[in-house]
Amino acid sequence: MSLHGKRKEIYKYEAPWTVYAMNWSVRPDKRFRLALGSFVEEYNNKVQIVGLEEESSEFICRNTFDHPYPTTKIMWIPDSKGVYPDLLATSGDYLRIWRVSETETRLECLLNNNKNSDFCAPLTSFDWNEVDPNLLGTSSIDTTCTIWGLETGQVLGRVNLVSGHVKTQLIAHDKEVYDIAFSRAGGGRDMFASVGADGSVRMFDLRHLEHSTIIYEDPQHHPLLRLCWNKQDPNYLATMAMDGMEVVILDVRVPCTPVARLNNHRACVNGIAWAPHSSCHICTAGKAQTASSPVHLSSDPILSLLTFSL
């Protein structure tokens, strides 16, 4: 609490390295908890668990653990009721599942779908199914997406052992796959989409993997880096291209025809997120570049909150 009895409105935590990946925990018994992944240009990287001390109104580091290479993405298990083990997943060279406790974080399982080789294709991203937290999907530079089944095995003492297996692997794109995300459509379990270096957005159904639907193709075939589903209306999703200054809004009912092109940015967009409470609000992040003199170009981060009609 502040001297005037009001809570702080801005909380700050400074990590000892550049933060590349971040995710909020949604467990009701672990409020204001974050996982942070480092970006250090070497093999040895770190992940920190950070929590808010509500009495002091300060974020503190709960624990830190080693991670091979920077995490390309980090996610807590989407367990809003607190009924599953307290798990954290990271992607990089492999998909790793970690168990978090008050005193330590330990590796629960390493998921590798190419055990016959000493080499692995790096994972660019992954998503954890909100409806069925036993499902995860990964995207890779080897053009594939893999759907993993997570399972809790035999109880050993008081701890359930967690393991995983490949449910299916498919060639999703003609080139590298850069992102994957499950949709809330059709019950929220079986539909997912991916984007990749071939410049396309493709949608898949786990019940009918013999074919996919191309939702959009970039006119210049620029690689598409990220996609994000509307959290209130699963007919809509957003995507962005590499080095692109706009966000493309798509309607899966009208493939290949963008509903809107949001071009408020003056430099490349590097992040998108739909509002959790509204189907008409989306937040985009990037850099605003301003030429302050003929020989100097300054770059300042910019965050845009956009409203539009669907």
N, C-alpha and C positions, 0 to 999 in steps of 0.2 A: 504494500500500500504506500502511496505517496504521503507527503506531509499534510496534504489537504484532504486525506481520506479517500481519494479517488485512485482507481487502478491506472497503471500506465497504459497508454494506447499503442505504444511501439516498444517491442521487445527485441533485443539485439543479442546475437551470439557470433563471435568471431572464431572460426575454425583455424587451426594452425597451417592449413593448406588451402589451395583453390578448391571450392566445392563444385562438383560436377553433377552429382545426382542427389535427389532429396525426395522424401516421402513422409506424409503425415500418418501416424497410427490412428485407426478408427475404433480401437477397443474402448468401451465406455469406462473401464477401470484404469486406463492409461491415458489420461487427458494431456494434451499439449506435449506429445512426444514425437520426435522426429528422428529419422535415420539419414545420415549425411555420408556421401561417398566422395573420396578425394580424387583429384586429378594431378598425379605426379608422373612425369614422363620417365618412369622406370617400372620394373616388375613389382616392387613392393609398394602397395597402396594401403589405404586405411578406410574403415567405416566407423563412424561414431554414432552412438545412441545419445540423443540430447533430450533433456526434459526440462519443463518449467517448474521451478520452485515457486509455488504460488505465494508463500509467505514473504519471500524476498523479492518476488517479481523478476527473477533472473533465470535465464537458461543456463543449465550446467550440463557437463558431459557425464553421463551415467557410466558408460564404458566404451572402450575402443578396441577394435580387433583388426587383424591383418587381412588383406584381400589381395590376391594376385591380379595385377593390372588394375586400371581404373574400372569402376562399375559403370557399365553403359546404362543401367537402370537399376533402381532399388525400390522395392515395394513391401509393405507390411501385408500380411494376410487380410483380406477384406472381411473381417469378422466384427461386425458392429454390435454383436450380442455377447461376445466374449466366451463362446462355447468351444472354440478350437484351441489347440496349443498356440502359444504366443510365438509365431513364426515370422521370419523375414526372408525375402528372396532377393538375390542379386544376380545380374548377368554380366558376363565378360567373356572369358574363354569358355566357361561352362555356366550352366544354371546351378546355383547353390542355394540350398535351404538351410537357414540358421535358426536355432532355438534361442530365444532371449529370456534370461532370468534377471533377477535383481542384481546379481553379482557378476554374471558373465554371459557371454554370447558364444555358443559353440556350434560348429558345423554339424548339421543333422544328416544331410546327404548331398552328394554331388551328382548331378544328372548329366550323363554323357551318352549320346545316341550313336557314337562312332567308336566303340570300344576295340575295334580291330585295327586301329591306326594310332600311331604315336602323335599324330597331328590333329588339330581341331579347327573347325571353321568358327571364328569369333561370332558371338551373338550380339546383334545390334540393339535388340530390345526384347521385352516380353510383356505379357499381361496376365493378371490373375483374375479368374472368373468370379464375379461378385455373387452370382446365384449359386454356383457350385464351387466352393473354394478348393475342392479336390482336383480342379482342372487349371492348368497353366498352359499358355502358348508362347513359344519363342520364335523369333525371326533371326535369320542368319545371312551372312554374306555368301553362303553356298547356294543361294536361290530358294532355300526351303523354309517352311514353317513346320514346327513340331508341336504337337499337342501332348502334354504330359498328364498322366494320372498320378495324383498324390494319394498315398494311403497310410493310415496309421496301423502299424503291425501289432505284434504281441506285446502285452504290457510287461515291462521289465521293472520290477519294483513298483514305483509309482509313476514312471515315465513311459508314455506311449512312444514306441519307436516309429519314426516317420521315414518312409521310403517312396520312391517314384519309379514309374515305368513309362515307356513310350506308348501312347494310345494310337497315334498315327503320325506319319511324316509325309509331307507332300511337297512337290515342286510347285511353289506358289507364283513365281515370277520368272521372267527370262534373264534377269540379272539379280544383283544383290537385293535382299529384302531388308528394309530399314525400320519398319515398325509393324506392330500387330496389335489389335484391340478387339475385345469381345463386345458384341452388341447386346442391348437389352431387348431386342426384338425377338419374337417367337418364344417367349419364356425366359430369355436371357442366358441360356446355357449353350446353345449350339451354333449361333451365328457369330462370325468374326470377319474382320477385314484386315487387309495388309496393303502397304505401299512399298515401292522399291525404286531401284535405279533405272528401271525401264519406263518410269513416268506414269505408271498406272495405279489405280485403286481397284483392288479386287475383293469381292465378297464371297465367303465360303459358308457352307452349312455342314456341320459334322455328320449329319444324317445322310448327306448326298455329296460326298467328296469327289465323285466322278466328274463333276464339272464345277466351274466357278462363274461369277458374273463380273464383268468389267464395268465398274461404276463410273470411271472417269479416266481419261488419258490426257496428259499435259500436251497442249498443241505443239510445243517445241521439244517434246520428249525429255524435258528436264527431269532429273531424279526428284522423286517426292520423298521427303524425309520423315514427316510425322502425320498421324491422323488422330482424330479425337471425335468420339461419338457424342451427340447431344444427349444429356443425361435425363431430359424430360420427354423428348420425342425421338425415338430410335430411328425415325425415317431420315434424320439429318446427321451429317458428319462434316468435319472440317479437315482440310489438309493444306500443306504448304510445300513449295518446291525449294530445292537447294538454291541458296543465294537469291531467293525470290522476295519481293517486297509486298506481296499480297497473300491473303488467306482465301482459299476457295471453299465455299459452302455448297454441299451437294445434297440432293434428295435421291435416295435409293430407288424411289418410284419412277424417277425420270433420269435414267442413266445418261452419262456423258454430257449433260447440260447443266452447268452450274446455276444454282439458285442466286448466288451473289458472289461478287469478288470484292473483298474488303482490302482496300489499298491505302489505309491511313499512314502507313509507315513510309519513310523515305530511305530506309536501308533494309537489309535482309531481316526477315522474321525468324526468330529462333525458338518460339514457344507459343502454344495455344492451349486454352482450357475453357470448356463450357461452364457456365454457372450451374451449381447443383440445384438451385431453386427455380430456375427460369429456362424456358426453351428459346428465349429471344435475346439472351445475353451471352456474349463470348468475350474472353480476355485474350489479348495477343501481346507478345513481348518481342522486343527487338532493339535495334539501335537507331537513334535519330541522328543523322549526320548533317552538320551545319557548316558551310564554308564561311569561316569568320574572316579570312583574308585570302588573297590569291595563292599563298604558299602554305596555308595551314588549314587542316581539316580536323575539327574536333568531333569526338563521338561521345554521346551521352545515352545511357539506357533509357528506353521509353516503354511505358506500359499503357496499352489502350483498352478501354472497356467500351464495347460496341453493342448497340441495340438495333435490332432490325425486325421487320415483319416476316413471318413465315407463312 
